[in-house]
Amino acid sequence: MALNSSRLILNIWENGGIADLDEEVETTAPWEVYEQFNDLMAESPYLSEDVIISVIENLSFTDLMVKLLMIANPHVIESDEVMDALYDREPPMPESYIDQILAEEGSISQLTLLRADVAADYHLVRNTGESIKRNYRRDTVNDYALDSLINFVSRQDELTDRYELADIYLTNGMFDDMQNCLDDIPNQFELSDQEYDDHQNYLDLYAIAEDLAELGTSIGQLDSNEVSLLNTIAGLNRPGISQMAVALLKANDPDEFIWDEIILAPDPGGEKSGQDNTKDKPAISQKVFSIYPNPAFSFVTVAYTVEENLHKQLSVVIHGSDGSKVIEQNLYGYTNEVIVDLTKLSSGIYTVSLMGDGKRIATEKLNLLD
């Protein structure tokens, strides 16, 4: 209830409740620009980043209008996309205007506070939901526990919840229900191009997972085409699907399978300046970090490879869904595999991070089952 209420308030106030305001601003003609500017100022500080980008890119709005709107909506200054659009504006903005805009950096607008309230409510609701699901999964006494779990997850309204429901059906051998759940996703959600591609890969993954479940625990049951497909999906480095592909490859051949995941180094830039930050970027280094099996039960293996002598101390840190640190274990050597004991943790979603001198190098999501 709290989440729905805060979302409703956010939807009413953000952009004045106009869902396509950015498109309206984008097509504002020169003879309409002053009226549109006044309307936008009246909606400040509740304008979204997309609307401000549309203002910047529509040259009907003068530099002064752009400056005033950005100062009136200081939260947009934190957006790299907004600042990139500002620096790319032609002809360039006066430096004095940019300095005045940047002087507002760090100011907190009402839209920022509303978004924070929604995020806090979302975090609370999701954590409560995870606790409820965990109790249902642990209940091995009552026959209704599985039905209760399915009914609860079925009422969740996010795309990831649909795939979690498919996981439950898969785990419990309810393959027809699993397929119906997957087939209905394009009808329930307006998928982006990336989400649609991910969904097609999920269909392949669940089909292979069903084959493995039906064939039992024998080693090497997948044919060469299935193995090749799983390797391709794993190499996409997409959240969820790549981890599932790696887990299936490991399940198919736990003794022989080794997956070296390429982790891209974070961009050390990020300072907001008028210069092209793509220049003089350091070459991307490759780091290997993987966890398996995933999903896991009692133990997880952490495999890693980092550049020698780059860090004095490596460690693996596991955080719960509420952000609390639940495990920290020092690592030795720059290329190694270690087993982490998970028996003291409850089932749920965890974040496993490879740390170097206290700074995060790479992160993976871990699904811990009972």
Number of C-alpha atoms within 10 A of each C-alpha: 8 14 17 12 12 20 19 13 14 20 15 14 19 21 23 17 15 12 12 11 18 20 13 14 25 19 14 21 14 13 9 13 20 16 10 18 20 13 12 22 17 13 18 23 24 25 26 18 22 19 21 24 22 21 31 29 18 19 18 19 21 16 20 12 18 23 20 15 24 28 21 21 27 25 24 25 23 15 11 14 13 20 21 17 16 23 18 16 15 11 9 12 19 11 10 9 15 19 11 14 20 18 13 16 14 11 13 13 16 16 21 18 13 19 16 13 17 21 15 15 19 17 15 15 15 16 14 12 15 17 15 15 21 17 15 19 18 14 13 11 7 8 9 12 17 19 11 15 18 18 12 15 22 16 10 14 11 12 15 11 14 21 20 14 22 24 17 20 19 20 14 12 14 14 20 11 15 23 17 11 16 20 13 11 16 13 9 12 13 11 15 9 9 9 14 15 11 19 19 11 18 20 14 16 21 22 16 19 22 19 13 19 15 11 12 10 12 11 14 16 16 19 9 10 9 15 18 13 16 23 17 13 22 23 18 11 14 13 12 16 20 23 25 22 27 25 22 25 24 20 21 21 16 15 9 10 11 14 19 13 20 16 17 13 14 10 11 9 9 8 9 16 12 15 11 11 15 9 7 7 10 10 7 11 12 14 18 17 23 27 27 21 23 23 18 18 17 15 15 19 16 20 20 22 18 20 12 10 9 11 14 10 15 22 17 22 19 23 18 17 15 12 10 10 13 14 16 15 12 12 19 13 13 16 14 12 17 16 12 17 13 17 12 9 16 18 22 18 17 22 17 21 23 24 20 18 12 14 12 14 18 21 18 17 18 23 16 21 17 13
